[in-house]
Amino acid sequence: MNNERNDTEGIGGKFWLGFLGVMVLAAIAALIFFMFFGWVWATGGFFASFIFFAAIALGFGYFYDRREAQRRGSLVN
């Protein structure tokens, strides 16, 4: 018997378990986000939900911009 890995076997179980884990975490994160978004919509209406979504987008942009500025170092001055 040949113990070498055959290229026709495809990707292994470790990949699929990792993929499944990422999908479960993404589903949980989406559930939490939509629960908060629905709560804001129910209590404050359209404008409150717009402000909520804008605050999340601005927060993401702020942290992304800081990370990029640190990554580029002295280029951003």
C-alpha positions as CSV (number, residue, x, y, z in Angstrom):
1,M,0.0,0.0,0.0
2,N,1.2,3.5,-0.8
3,N,0.9,5.9,2.2
4,E,1.5,9.0,0.1
5,R,-1.3,11.4,-0.2
6,N,-3.1,11.2,-3.5
7,D,-4.0,14.5,-5.2
8,T,-7.4,13.3,-6.1
9,E,-8.5,13.0,-2.5
10,G,-9.5,16.7,-2.3
11,I,-9.4,18.9,0.7
12,G,-9.4,17.3,4.1
13,G,-11.7,17.3,7.1
14,K,-9.7,19.9,8.9
15,F,-10.6,22.5,6.2
16,W,-14.3,21.6,6.4
17,L,-14.4,21.8,10.2
18,G,-12.7,25.2,10.0
19,F,-15.0,26.4,7.3
20,L,-18.0,25.2,9.3
21,G,-16.7,27.0,12.4
22,V,-16.3,30.3,10.5
23,M,-19.8,30.0,9.1
24,V,-21.3,29.3,12.5
25,L,-19.5,32.3,14.0
26,A,-20.6,34.5,11.1
27,A,-24.2,33.4,11.6
28,I,-24.1,34.2,15.3
29,A,-22.5,37.6,14.5
30,A,-25.3,38.3,11.9
31,L,-28.0,37.3,14.4
32,I,-26.6,39.6,17.1
33,F,-26.3,42.5,14.6
34,F,-29.8,42.1,13.3
35,M,-31.3,41.7,16.8
36,F,-29.7,45.1,17.7
37,F,-30.7,46.6,14.4
38,G,-34.3,45.4,14.8
39,W,-34.4,46.7,18.4
40,V,-33.2,50.1,17.3
41,W,-35.7,50.2,14.4
42,A,-38.6,49.2,16.8
43,T,-37.7,51.8,19.4
44,G,-36.5,54.7,17.3
45,G,-37.7,54.2,13.8
46,F,-35.9,54.9,10.5
47,F,-33.7,57.7,11.6
48,A,-32.4,56.0,14.7
49,S,-31.6,52.9,12.7
50,F,-29.8,55.0,10.1
51,I,-27.8,56.7,12.9
52,F,-27.0,53.2,14.4
53,F,-25.8,51.9,11.0
54,A,-23.8,55.0,10.3
55,A,-22.1,54.8,13.7
56,I,-21.1,51.2,13.1
57,A,-19.8,52.1,9.6
58,L,-17.9,55.1,11.0
59,G,-16.4,53.0,13.8
60,F,-15.2,50.4,11.3
61,G,-13.7,53.1,9.1
62,Y,-11.9,54.7,12.0
63,F,-10.3,51.5,13.1
64,Y,-9.4,50.4,9.6
65,D,-7.8,53.8,8.9
66,R,-5.8,53.7,12.1
67,R,-4.5,50.2,11.1
68,E,-3.6,51.3,7.6
69,A,-1.8,54.4,9.0
70,Q,0.3,52.2,11.3
71,R,1.0,49.7,8.6
72,R,2.3,52.4,6.2
73,G,4.3,54.0,8.9
74,S,6.0,57.2,7.9
75,L,4.2,57.5,4.6
76,V,1.1,59.0,6.3
77,N,2.2,62.2,7.9
